[in-house]
Amino acid sequence: MDTIRLKFPHPLPRNSLFFSERITKKELHLEHIVGSRHVWTNNKWRNEQIKKGLYLPKYWIEEDFLKPENTFFYVETSVAKIIFKENLSAPESKHLQIFVKQIVDFCHQIGIDIFTEQILNSIPTLLAIGNNIPLTRLCSCNLALKVLAPFDYKPHTEHRIIHFNDYLGGGKELYFNIKKTETVKFYDKKRDIINRAETNKERALAEEMKKSNCALEILRFELTLKTGRKISEKFASLLKGRVATLQNLFNKEMWDVLLKNEIDKILNHPLQNFIFLSIEQKPFLDAFLNKNFKQIQIRNNVRKLIEDLQELGLAKTRQFYLKEFKSRQTWYNYQNRLKKLSRWIDYREIATLDSFKIHQYILKQFGIDNTQQANLDLIFKTPVSKKIDA
């Protein structure tokens, strides 16, 4: 679990230092706040603590949308930072009680009476879960992100590549977004720590990572659910009728299932073989196509698809073909024909590509079967393939 936001009915404390700032929606930059509502907090005090290397959650008291006389206390925190004082370590199910105690202690520090049972039974209004993928012995994060960039389609989402040119550490994110409800992203965790180190522990980690002999490469995959409704919807099949409380959601096995499902939607695409080829240079492609596709018409069709993938990416290529066919079902039929056609590709050549190795390694980290290898074994064992090889 990465980030969580919890909400509790609570009156605004009077004459409290910790809620002395009255801030409008625009100043706080919170997506879920609409209209002319106000919130009360003390960002100045919080930022002073952060400058000292201490981690404090974001917190505020907010007016109810329909009845401003009713107010709610919100606390939003990095689960790893509040437990470990850095966000490289990965919280697990066993850390629930430690996490709750830290939240209780923080609330009491700022004069808010919230207790263990309330926290355990609260329903989060934002939840992020993620997985650190170790790449140090395989490749750099930059290369992995380059390989993953063409996989830019996920149903009902917008895709962006965000470059962090304004940070000394640089880096970039591959970012899928469903407005106001959900985001999915890949990014370089080492660069993230170097760019955003807050606590004393993180600053020490960042200094170690800046050293030239630090070869640490960690790719971070993260899913953020931005509303209580979206959280309940995503976890519904795993909760099996239980309410989406913090206590029920704090379960690593469930996080792993959700992350695996998201990776499967993005990376295990029927056209992945052609995406691997689209990353390669023209001399390799020409030789590969001439060897694997003897019929001129088929070869030209495949070449056109690869060129479209190179120029447009997967999402825009899909849009282009949908527009051309004027039928969603025709596109899926075409996609299935291409998938069947790709079975006749000599996988021994595909398997030597760096893009293939990196892609399959990432799938394996989430327990997703290596479908390409399964196809490879199948081809080697069939009589037809033996004739092709001969």
N, C-alpha and C positions, 0 to 999 in steps of 0.2 A: 504494500500500500504506500502511495506516495503523498498525496495531499487530501485533506478532508475538511469539510466545512460543516459545523454543527449549529443548530438553532434552538433557543430556549425562550419561552415567555419570561420576561423580566422587566421590572420597572426601571426607569432611569434613575441612578443614584444621584442624590442632591449634593451639590458642592463637592463633587469628586474630582480630584486632579486627573484621574485616568479617563474621564469623559468630559474634559473641559473644552474640547474642540467640537463646534457644531459645523458639520460639513454637508454640502449639497451633493447630490448624486454625481454631477459632473466631476467634482474634485476627487471623489473616491475611486472612480473608474471601476465600478462594479456592474457587470452586465445585467444582473438580475434585478437591479433597482430601476424602476421606471417612474415617470411623473415627477412631481416636485417634492418628493420626500427628503427628509434630512436624516443624517446619522450623527451619533456622538461617539468620539474616540479621543485619543491623544497620540497622534503620529509623531509629534515632536519628541515626546518622552520615549516612545518606542524606538525611533531612529537613533536617539542618544545611546540607548542600550546596545543597539546593533553596532554602533561605532566602537563600543568597548569590546566587541567580539562575543556578545551574549545573544542567544537566539530567543526571540519572543514571537508568538503567533500574532497574526492580524486579528483585531477584535473591534467590535463596534456594537452600539445599540441603535436599532432602526425602527422607524415608525411603521405601523401596519398600513398596507395600501388602502384598505377600505375604511379602517377606523384608526386614524392617527393617534388617538388617545391610548391605544394598545401598542406596546413596544416589545421588541424581541432582542435578546442578546445573541450575537453571532461570534463564533471563534473559528478561524481558518488557519490551519497549520500544516507544515510538512511533518508527516509522521516520523520519518527518519531523523529529522533535525531535533525534534523535541525529545526523542529517545536517545539518540547517539551523538547529538550536537554536530552532525554532518550528514550529508545525504548521499554518500556513496554506499554505505551499509544498507542492507535490505531487511526491513521489518518482516517478521513472520507471525503466524497465529499466536505463538507463545508470548509475544510481546504485548498482548492486549492490556493486561493489568498494569504493566509499567506505563503504557501510553495513557490510560485513563487517570492514573495517579498524577502524571505530569500535567494533564489538563485541569484536574481538580486543584492542584497546587497553584497553577497560573491564575485560575479564576479567583481563588481566595486572595492572591497577591494584589489583584486589582479591585478587590471589594465586591466580587460577584459570588453569591451563594449558590453554587451548582455542585451536586454531589455525585458519587460514583454511580448509583442506580439510574439517575437521570441521564448521565452520559451513555451508559451501556444501552439504555432503551431509547435513546434519541435516534431520529431518522435523518441521516445526512442529507444536506441539500447540494453538496458537491463531493465527488469522490474521484480520485485518480489512482490507478494502479499501473505498475510497470515492471519491466524485467531488464536487468543488465546482462548483455551478451558479451562475454569475453572474446576479444579478437586478437589479442597480443601475439599469439603464435601463428595467426593466419594472415592478417593484413591490417592496414590502417583503417580507421573509421572513415576517412575521406574516400578511400577506394570502395568500401562497403556502401556508403551513401551514393556513390556514383553508379554502382551496380543496381541499387534499389530505386534510383530516381525514375527510370522508365516504367516502373510498376506504379503508375500514378492514378489508377482507377480503383475506387471503392464505392459501392452503391450509395447513391444519394448524398455524396460528399463533394466538396470543392477541394482541389489540391493546390498547394503552394510550396515553393522552395524558399525558405527564409534564410538570408545570409546575414551573419552578425558582423558586419564590417565595422560597426561602431565600438566593438569590444576589442581589447588588446589581444585576447586569445583567439579571435576569429571564430570559425565554425559555421555550421548551418543546420537547419531542420528540414526534414521532409514532413509536411503537415497536411493532414486530412481534416476537414472541418464540416460539421453540420451546425449551422448557425444557432447559437444559444443553447444547444443541447449536448453536443458531443465533439471531442477532438481526438485524433490519433496522430502520433508523431514518432519519428526516428531522429535521434541526434547523438552527437559525440559527447559522452558523459564527462570525459576529462576536460574538454574545452568548456563545458558548462560550469564545472567547479572552478576552473581558472577565472572565468568571466564573472561569476556571481558569488564567490566566497564571502560569507558573512561572519560565521563564528570563528573563534580562535582555532578550533580543530580544522575547519575548512581552509582557513588561510595557510595553516601548516601543510595541509594536503596539497594546496595549490602551488606552494613554493617547491615541494618535492616534484610535482608534475612538470614544472617549468624547466627542471634540470635536463640537460641534453641527453643524459644516460637513462632517462625515464621512458621506457618503451611501452608503458601501459596504454592499451587501446580497448575502450569499452563502448559498445553501441547500446544506447538506451532506447527501448520501445515502451511507449506509454499511452494509455487510454484514459481520457478524462470524461466523466459524465457530469453534466453541469446542472442538472435539476433532480429533485427527489423522484419525480415521475420517471425520468430516464433511468435512474439507478434501479428502481423497482422493476422496470421493464426488462433491463439487461439481466438482472439476477433472478428473475421470476422462476425460470425452470430449475435453478440450482437451490433456491430457497424452499421449494416444494410446499408452498402455502404459508410459510412463516413470514412475518413482517420484516421489512428491510431495515432493521435496527443496526446500530454500530456493532453490537455484540454478535448478531447473526452474520454480518457482512465481513467481520474480521477473520477471514478464513483463507489461507494461502491456496488451498486446493481449488476453491472457487475462482480466485484471481487467475490461477494458471489456466483454467478452462476458458475463461473469457478472453484472455490474451491469445491463447491458441486459436480460438475462433476468429479473432480479428486478423491475426497473421495469415490464417488460411484464406480469408476473403481477399487479402491484398496480394500475397506472394504466390499462392498456389493456383495461378491463373491458367486456364486451358491453353493460352497462346504463349506460355513462358518460354518454350524452345525458340520461338521466333523473336522473342524479346532478347534472349541471350545473343542471337545472331545479329540483332540490330545494333548491339554495342560494338561489334567488330568492324574492322576497316574493310574497304572495298576489295582489295586483292584476296583476302581470306574468303569473303562472301562469294565472289565470283567462282573461285575454285570449289568452294563447298557446294554451291547450287548446281554447278555443272556436274559434280560427282554424284549428288544425291537425287537430282530430278532430271531424268532423261527426256521427258516430254516437254517440248518447248512451251506449250501453253501453260502447263502447271508451273514450270520454272518461272515464267514471266509473272504469273499471278502471285507466287511466293515472293518474288523480288519486289513487286509493287507493294505488298503488305509490309515487308521489311523496310522499304524506303519510307512508307507512311509512318511506321513506328519511329524511325530515326528522326523524321522531320516534325512529327506532331506529338509523339508519345502515345501511350495506350488509350488514355481517356478521350483525347481528341480524335484519334483514329476510329475508335468505337462510335463517336458522335458522327463522324464523316460517313461511315458505312451505314449507320442507322438512317441518316438523311438520304443516302443514295438508294437504299432498299425501300424506304418508306414503310418499313415493317420491322417491329422488334423481333418477331418470331423468325423472320428471314435472316436477321443478323445472327441469332443464336444457331440456326441451322448452318449458316456459313461458318461460324466459329467451330461448331462440332465437326464439320468436314475438314477444316484446317487441322483440328486436333488429331483426327484420324490420319490425315496426310503426314503429320509430323512423326507418326510411328515408324515411317519408312526411312527416317533420317538415321544415319549411322551415329549412334549415341557415343561411340568411342571417341569421336571427334568433339562432340558437344562436351563430354566429360572432362576434356583437357582445358576447357576455357575457364579463366579465372572467375568470370561472372557466375558460371555454373557452380563452381566449388563454394564460393561465398554464399550464394543463394541457398544451396542445399545445406550448408552448415547452419545457417540461421533457422531454417525450417526444423532441423534436427534438434536445436536448442529448445524448441517448443513441443517436441514429441510428435512432429508431423512426419509421416512416412516419406521416404525418398522415392517419390513416384517415378522420377526419371530412371533411377536404378532398376525399379521394378519393370519398367518398360524395356530397359536394356537387357535384363535377364530373359524376358519373354521373347524378344527378337532373336536372341542367340539360340533359343531352344526350338524355334519353329522350323519346319522343313522349308517353308518359303524363304526364310531368312538365310538358311544355309545355301540355297540356290543363288540368292542375291550376293552373298559373300563370295561364292565361287565365281 
